[in-house]
C-alpha cells in the first residue's frame, strides 16, 4: 500500500486562517463554509478537516447553527506556545521533524500548554524566508524549528516572550537545543578507515547563505578526513536536504570518481542514493547521519543517530522553565552517536 500523501490544500487553508486571526482580519467568527469553499477552491471535506485541526488546537469552536467561533486567547483553556517551522506539512510527514514534533507536542500538552504551528514560507532554492508573509500568533513562548536566519531570530526576540531554537547549532547567544555531529562522524570515518576505505565521500549541504553552523556535518566530515589524508573535492556532492538532491549529487561524483564509502548528511536521501548505486552495481558502505527508521533501509545498518525525541522533550522542558522563571532558556547540546550496527 502506498503512503497517503499530505493534503497540502488543507495545510494552506490552516495557515491562511491562522494568519488572518493573528492579523485581526478574523476577530469573531470564520466565514461560512460555503464561502471558504468558494475562496479556496476546495471541497467541503477539506475545509472541515482544516477547521477540525484548529478546533483540536483550541483555536476555533464550532456550534450547530452558531457557525465557527474564534476563541479569544484569554478564553483558551491552556496557554499557547507558538512553534515556527519551515514547511507545515513536513512536520507531520517527514520522519526527522515528526519525531521532534511528537515529543515536543506531548511534553507541552502534559504540562498544560497548547502548541500552535505557524508556517515559515521560504525560497526552495536558497532557503531564505519570505518575511512579508510572517505574522506571529499571540503566545506566552515560542519555538523555532529548522530556521536560522538572524532577522527571524531578531524578530522573534522582539516579541518579548521566551523563545528557543532547534536543531542545528547557532551562535552561543541564541538559546537552543542543538545536535553536535562532530564525534559521531569522526567515529564513522575511523570505522570506515579500519575497513580499508580511503576514498570516503560526502553528500550533503556544503554551503549556506544563512550561517556556517548549519554546515556542522560537513565541517565534521572535513575535520575527520584530514586526520588521515587530504580532502578529495571530487568525492564531495553538495545538496540541500531535499528529496532528489542526493541522487543528483551522487551522479555528479560518479562522473569523475568512485568512492570507497559514502557519508550522507540527510537520511531521507538514502533510498535514492542506494537506488543509483544499485543501478550501477556499485557496492560500497553508505552511512546516514540522522538515524531515521525508513522502510526501505535495513534497521541494523551502521548509522549516526541523533536523539530526535530527546530533542523535542528538552525543547519543551526549557521553554516551559523559561516561561515560569521569566528568563532566557538555557542551551543544551546533544551528541549524535555512531552505531556500527549488526
RODREN-601573 format. One record per residue (C-alpha): residue number from 0; x, y, z. Coordinates in Angstrom, 3 decimals. Example, Ala and Ser with C-alpha at 12.3 -4.5 7.8 and 13.67 -1.06 7.14 Angstrom:
BEGIN
ATOM 0 12.300 -4.500 7.800
ATOM 1 13.670 -1.060 7.140
REM end
This chain:
BEGIN
ATOM 0 0.000 0.000 0.000
ATOM 1 1.335 3.440 -0.884
ATOM 2 1.714 6.045 1.829
ATOM 3 -1.072 8.602 1.779
ATOM 4 0.244 11.941 0.573
ATOM 5 -0.261 15.006 2.814
ATOM 6 -3.286 17.158 1.991
ATOM 7 -1.403 20.315 1.051
ATOM 8 -4.614 22.216 0.330
ATOM 9 -5.730 21.588 3.913
ATOM 10 -2.463 22.966 5.315
ATOM 11 -2.704 26.029 3.048
ATOM 12 -6.176 26.728 4.450
ATOM 13 -4.976 26.270 8.047
ATOM 14 -2.038 28.657 7.711
ATOM 15 -4.234 31.275 5.990
ATOM 16 -6.857 31.109 8.751
ATOM 17 -4.141 31.398 11.427
ATOM 18 -2.587 34.380 9.663
ATOM 19 -5.956 36.136 9.418
ATOM 20 -6.724 35.512 13.093
ATOM 21 -3.309 36.865 14.104
ATOM 22 -3.739 39.987 11.925
ATOM 23 -7.285 40.529 13.305
ATOM 24 -8.852 40.070 9.869
ATOM 25 -10.958 37.368 11.550
ATOM 26 -11.994 38.563 15.024
ATOM 27 -15.229 36.795 15.998
ATOM 28 -16.263 34.082 13.562
ATOM 29 -14.985 32.428 10.404
ATOM 30 -16.868 32.982 7.140
ATOM 31 -19.471 30.374 6.247
ATOM 32 -18.152 27.043 4.953
ATOM 33 -19.723 27.696 1.568
ATOM 34 -17.772 30.957 1.325
ATOM 35 -14.499 29.250 2.317
ATOM 36 -15.128 26.533 -0.267
ATOM 37 -15.520 29.176 -2.955
ATOM 38 -12.490 31.234 -1.852
ATOM 39 -10.033 28.329 -1.539
ATOM 40 -11.489 26.292 -4.404
ATOM 41 -11.586 23.288 -2.081
ATOM 42 -14.241 20.690 -1.358
ATOM 43 -16.260 20.939 1.905
ATOM 44 -14.490 17.909 3.424
ATOM 45 -11.088 19.622 3.109
ATOM 46 -12.467 22.789 4.738
ATOM 47 -13.972 20.666 7.507
ATOM 48 -10.671 18.862 8.168
ATOM 49 -8.798 22.166 8.371
ATOM 50 -11.327 23.586 10.826
ATOM 51 -11.243 20.417 12.943
ATOM 52 -7.441 20.633 13.227
ATOM 53 -7.790 24.184 14.547
ATOM 54 -10.560 23.045 16.892
ATOM 55 -8.193 20.371 18.233
ATOM 56 -5.663 23.138 18.935
ATOM 57 -8.300 25.108 20.847
ATOM 58 -8.314 27.996 18.396
ATOM 59 -11.813 27.512 16.988
ATOM 60 -15.146 26.365 18.413
ATOM 61 -17.945 25.126 16.175
ATOM 62 -21.544 25.067 17.368
ATOM 63 -24.567 23.758 15.495
ATOM 64 -26.379 26.716 13.872
ATOM 65 -23.859 29.019 15.571
ATOM 66 -21.071 28.966 12.984
ATOM 67 -17.367 28.609 13.731
ATOM 68 -16.307 30.935 16.550
ATOM 69 -12.734 32.150 17.160
ATOM 70 -11.768 31.565 20.780
ATOM 71 -10.081 34.677 22.226
ATOM 72 -6.680 33.899 23.723
ATOM 73 -7.849 34.840 27.238
ATOM 74 -10.510 32.096 26.972
ATOM 75 -8.087 29.345 25.966
ATOM 76 -8.091 26.513 28.448
ATOM 77 -4.298 26.273 28.045
ATOM 78 -1.605 28.937 27.434
ATOM 79 -0.233 28.926 23.883
ATOM 80 3.319 28.217 22.736
ATOM 81 3.866 29.095 19.072
ATOM 82 6.049 26.736 17.004
ATOM 83 7.526 28.339 13.869
ATOM 84 8.513 25.846 11.185
ATOM 85 9.534 25.964 7.530
ATOM 86 7.057 23.607 5.846
ATOM 87 3.696 22.947 7.540
ATOM 88 3.008 19.533 6.015
ATOM 89 6.543 18.215 6.529
ATOM 90 6.332 18.430 10.302
ATOM 91 3.679 15.696 10.223
ATOM 92 5.093 13.585 7.367
ATOM 93 8.898 13.903 7.484
ATOM 94 10.338 11.331 9.952
ATOM 95 13.075 13.693 11.226
ATOM 96 10.728 16.544 12.121
ATOM 97 7.801 14.304 13.046
ATOM 98 9.771 12.639 15.874
ATOM 99 10.795 16.027 17.302
ATOM 100 7.289 17.487 16.913
ATOM 101 5.539 14.492 18.505
ATOM 102 7.807 14.565 21.548
ATOM 103 7.564 18.368 21.843
ATOM 104 3.776 18.306 21.489
ATOM 105 3.352 15.525 24.062
ATOM 106 5.518 17.297 26.634
ATOM 107 3.778 20.643 26.162
ATOM 108 0.327 19.048 26.354
ATOM 109 1.240 17.112 29.507
ATOM 110 2.376 20.387 31.121
ATOM 111 -0.867 22.175 30.219
ATOM 112 0.322 24.141 27.179
ATOM 113 -1.159 24.259 23.696
ATOM 114 1.196 24.200 20.682
ATOM 115 0.144 26.291 17.674
ATOM 116 2.031 25.892 14.386
ATOM 117 2.993 28.871 12.240
ATOM 118 4.471 28.098 8.824
ATOM 119 7.504 29.981 7.568
ATOM 120 7.497 30.420 3.788
ATOM 121 10.962 30.190 2.226
ATOM 122 12.545 30.045 -1.208
ATOM 123 13.105 26.348 -2.127
ATOM 124 16.473 27.088 -3.747
ATOM 125 18.080 29.427 -1.223
ATOM 126 16.171 28.605 1.946
ATOM 127 15.683 32.340 2.620
ATOM 128 12.452 33.236 4.419
ATOM 129 9.779 35.477 2.910
ATOM 130 9.285 37.919 5.774
ATOM 131 6.413 39.696 4.035
ATOM 132 4.230 36.730 4.952
ATOM 133 5.362 36.319 8.572
ATOM 134 2.799 37.048 11.290
ATOM 135 3.292 35.949 14.896
ATOM 136 0.437 34.311 16.795
ATOM 137 -0.282 35.562 20.354
ATOM 138 1.680 33.255 22.677
ATOM 139 3.497 33.035 26.022
ATOM 140 6.562 31.420 24.425
ATOM 141 7.979 30.439 21.037
ATOM 142 9.959 27.582 19.489
ATOM 143 11.796 27.978 16.165
ATOM 144 12.401 24.667 14.374
ATOM 145 14.795 24.314 11.433
ATOM 146 15.085 28.031 10.615
ATOM 147 18.119 30.111 11.491
ATOM 148 18.110 33.473 9.708
ATOM 149 19.292 36.249 12.026
ATOM 150 16.405 38.502 11.007
ATOM 151 13.908 35.789 12.032
ATOM 152 15.620 35.265 15.384
ATOM 153 15.789 39.027 15.991
ATOM 154 12.097 39.444 15.195
ATOM 155 11.216 36.502 17.422
ATOM 156 13.241 38.020 20.267
ATOM 157 11.467 41.363 19.725
ATOM 158 8.110 39.755 20.592
ATOM 159 9.332 39.879 24.218
ATOM 160 8.407 36.325 25.192
ATOM 161 10.915 33.500 25.826
ATOM 162 11.985 31.527 22.751
ATOM 163 14.313 28.645 21.918
ATOM 164 15.583 27.092 18.675
ATOM 165 16.366 23.579 17.451
ATOM 166 18.212 21.672 15.845
ATOM 167 21.418 22.975 14.127
ATOM 168 23.903 24.836 16.369
ATOM 169 23.821 28.630 16.333
ATOM 170 25.738 31.457 17.930
ATOM 171 26.019 30.743 21.659
ATOM 172 23.999 33.864 22.476
ATOM 173 20.881 32.171 20.996
ATOM 174 19.018 29.764 23.338
ATOM 175 18.973 26.386 21.618
ATOM 176 18.747 22.628 21.769
ATOM 177 21.121 21.533 19.033
ATOM 178 22.829 18.414 17.712
ATOM 179 26.603 18.006 17.663
ATOM 180 27.704 15.529 14.969
ATOM 181 31.455 16.055 15.421
ATOM 182 32.222 12.946 17.449
ATOM 183 29.736 10.705 15.644
ATOM 184 31.064 11.489 12.148
ATOM 185 34.663 11.225 13.379
ATOM 186 33.848 7.719 14.622
ATOM 187 32.326 6.867 11.213
ATOM 188 35.472 7.915 9.354
ATOM 189 37.640 5.902 11.760
ATOM 190 35.334 2.874 11.344
ATOM 191 35.489 3.094 7.542
ATOM 192 39.249 3.649 7.549
ATOM 193 39.723 0.491 9.590
ATOM 194 37.744 -1.359 6.913
ATOM 195 40.225 -0.182 4.278
ATOM 196 38.165 2.675 2.835
ATOM 197 40.422 5.511 1.675
ATOM 198 38.132 7.500 -0.639
ATOM 199 35.317 8.382 1.718
ATOM 200 32.766 10.627 0.031
ATOM 201 30.232 13.052 1.485
ATOM 202 26.767 14.027 0.237
ATOM 203 25.082 16.934 1.965
ATOM 204 24.925 20.693 2.330
ATOM 205 28.356 22.314 1.923
ATOM 206 27.380 25.996 1.654
ATOM 207 24.792 28.267 3.199
ATOM 208 23.603 31.858 2.796
ATOM 209 22.299 31.823 6.357
ATOM 210 25.002 30.665 8.756
ATOM 211 28.064 28.428 8.756
ATOM 212 26.999 26.395 11.790
ATOM 213 24.278 24.879 9.622
ATOM 214 27.104 23.003 7.893
ATOM 215 28.187 21.201 11.061
ATOM 216 28.005 17.747 9.455
ATOM 217 30.182 18.851 6.546
ATOM 218 32.713 20.512 8.840
ATOM 219 32.825 17.367 10.997
ATOM 220 33.476 15.291 7.853
ATOM 221 36.311 17.585 6.696
ATOM 222 37.961 17.532 10.114
ATOM 223 37.720 13.734 10.383
ATOM 224 39.019 13.069 6.851
ATOM 225 42.058 15.300 7.349
ATOM 226 43.233 13.133 10.215
ATOM 227 44.186 10.565 7.578
ATOM 228 44.677 12.308 4.228
ATOM 229 43.957 15.334 2.079
ATOM 230 40.348 16.046 1.210
ATOM 231 39.390 14.959 -2.312
ATOM 232 36.901 17.530 -3.714
ATOM 233 35.762 15.003 -6.333
ATOM 234 34.295 12.858 -3.530
ATOM 235 32.043 15.638 -2.228
ATOM 236 28.498 16.141 -3.516
ATOM 237 26.736 19.324 -2.429
ATOM 238 22.962 19.288 -1.974
ATOM 239 20.300 20.724 0.305
ATOM 240 18.384 18.087 2.331
ATOM 241 15.532 17.701 -0.158
ATOM 242 14.412 14.540 -1.905
ATOM 243 16.027 14.091 -5.312
ATOM 244 19.077 16.159 -4.434
ATOM 245 21.032 13.189 -3.105
ATOM 246 20.760 11.226 -6.351
ATOM 247 21.863 14.232 -8.412
ATOM 248 24.838 14.884 -6.118
ATOM 249 25.938 11.245 -6.325
ATOM 250 25.671 11.210 -10.108
ATOM 251 27.964 14.244 -10.217
ATOM 252 30.521 12.460 -8.022
ATOM 253 30.404 9.324 -10.172
ATOM 254 31.241 11.331 -13.288
ATOM 255 34.823 11.708 -12.052
ATOM 256 35.428 9.094 -9.352
ATOM 257 34.018 6.153 -7.421
ATOM 258 34.288 6.483 -3.631
ATOM 259 35.084 3.530 -1.354
ATOM 260 32.298 4.656 1.009
ATOM 261 29.744 7.441 1.441
ATOM 262 28.622 9.533 4.387
ATOM 263 25.150 11.001 3.735
ATOM 264 24.134 14.026 5.798
ATOM 265 20.358 13.502 5.496
ATOM 266 18.802 10.065 5.889
ATOM 267 15.792 10.961 3.751
ATOM 268 18.159 10.894 0.738
ATOM 269 19.439 7.367 1.449
ATOM 270 16.841 5.459 -0.644
ATOM 271 17.561 7.440 -3.825
ATOM 272 21.330 7.191 -3.305
ATOM 273 21.140 3.421 -2.810
ATOM 274 18.999 3.166 -5.953
ATOM 275 21.662 4.951 -8.041
ATOM 276 24.404 2.726 -6.625
ATOM 277 22.327 -0.388 -7.279
ATOM 278 21.646 0.596 -10.879
ATOM 279 25.401 0.964 -11.413
ATOM 280 26.190 -2.217 -9.445
ATOM 281 28.435 -0.289 -7.038
ATOM 282 28.664 -1.961 -3.631
ATOM 283 30.133 0.371 -1.011
ATOM 284 29.235 1.235 2.615
ATOM 285 26.705 4.087 2.860
ATOM 286 26.190 5.631 6.302
ATOM 287 23.499 8.196 7.123
ATOM 288 23.627 10.832 9.847
ATOM 289 20.149 11.066 11.394
ATOM 290 19.197 7.554 12.493
ATOM 291 15.741 7.595 10.893
ATOM 292 13.626 4.473 10.615
ATOM 293 12.965 4.120 6.899
ATOM 294 11.007 1.166 5.473
ATOM 295 13.406 0.643 2.535
ATOM 296 16.598 0.792 4.656
ATOM 297 17.885 -2.079 6.898
ATOM 298 17.261 -1.359 10.573
ATOM 299 20.603 -2.839 11.687
ATOM 300 22.715 -0.674 9.364
ATOM 301 25.683 1.391 10.585
ATOM 302 24.477 4.936 11.275
ATOM 303 24.934 8.132 13.223
ATOM 304 21.879 8.568 15.428
ATOM 305 20.633 11.988 16.502
ATOM 306 18.451 11.847 19.656
ATOM 307 15.367 13.330 17.973
ATOM 308 12.735 12.583 20.604
ATOM 309 15.070 13.747 23.361
ATOM 310 15.473 16.994 21.437
ATOM 311 11.709 17.571 21.400
ATOM 312 11.430 16.737 25.092
ATOM 313 14.223 19.124 26.079
ATOM 314 12.886 21.952 23.902
ATOM 315 9.560 21.691 25.737
ATOM 316 11.263 21.467 29.131
ATOM 317 13.496 24.504 28.515
ATOM 318 10.776 26.786 27.124
ATOM 319 8.377 25.915 29.976
ATOM 320 11.050 26.656 32.599
ATOM 321 11.852 29.955 30.864
ATOM 322 8.177 30.972 30.917
ATOM 323 7.808 30.084 34.597
ATOM 324 11.054 31.777 35.640
ATOM 325 10.729 34.818 33.308
ATOM 326 14.236 34.347 31.973
ATOM 327 16.124 33.238 28.867
ATOM 328 16.181 29.438 28.292
ATOM 329 19.459 27.596 28.853
ATOM 330 21.032 25.910 25.822
ATOM 331 21.648 22.167 25.551
ATOM 332 23.950 20.397 23.078
ATOM 333 23.094 16.774 22.239
ATOM 334 25.734 14.450 20.816
ATOM 335 24.802 12.324 17.806
ATOM 336 26.453 8.930 18.252
ATOM 337 27.787 6.388 15.787
ATOM 338 26.235 2.909 15.940
ATOM 339 28.122 0.253 13.925
ATOM 340 25.022 -1.930 13.609
ATOM 341 24.909 -5.685 13.464
REM end
